[in-house]
Amino acid sequence: MSDDQYAKGSMSYLMEMGALKRAKRSGWWIAGVKDPETIAEHSFRTAVIGSVLAMMEGADPAKVALLCTFHDTQETRVGDIPWIGRRYLKATKNEDVTADQVADAHPAVAAGIRAVVEEYENGDSPEVAVAHDADKLECMIQGIEYLEQGYRNAQEWVDSTRAKLKTASAVELAEAAQGMSSADWQRVYLR
């Protein structure tokens, strides 16, 4: 391929990622949430949470943020399949979806993105453990926010994701979140 073709392939991937700004997290529909957050909104806060957890756990915050940023990028192709849906569908592995997504990208871009997704899906480093906890903690926090908005069925998501947390820091933050409202952050600074 020529440099121009690699540039178009890389740009095609970047434009595809824009779909994550419009694609809703469909699992929340089961809880009755009419307008759930987008996959990109979830991924952004997951990356921030992951960085914070990494700092608390002594892991590499930049690496965790990178893992979190790319953890759901495959959903441009396969959608956000809720857990109940996975019972009926056999989804392609995220590593395979990513390989297709970056097939025409610059070789360094393709290799780099494939490596990040491979590590998130199959790695066993402290950074991978923290990234997985960040994903769960973000879901739990989002559930708490939906509970505040009156979506009582979100409690199941809060409880089930909290129960899956593994790192001490994620458990500590989850416990703190349980007693807070989504507006409490500003009260800390307005005292």
Secondary structure as UniProt FT lines:
FT   HELIX           3..17
FT   HELIX           18..21
FT   HELIX           27..30
FT   TURN            31..32
FT   HELIX           39..57
FT   HELIX           61..70
FT   TURN            71..74
FT   HELIX           75..78
FT   HELIX           83..86
FT   TURN            87..88
FT   HELIX           94..101
FT   TURN            102..104
FT   HELIX           107..122
FT   HELIX           126..148
FT   TURN            149..150
FT   HELIX           152..154
FT   HELIX           155..163
FT   HELIX           168..178
FT   TURN            182..183
FT   HELIX           184..189
//
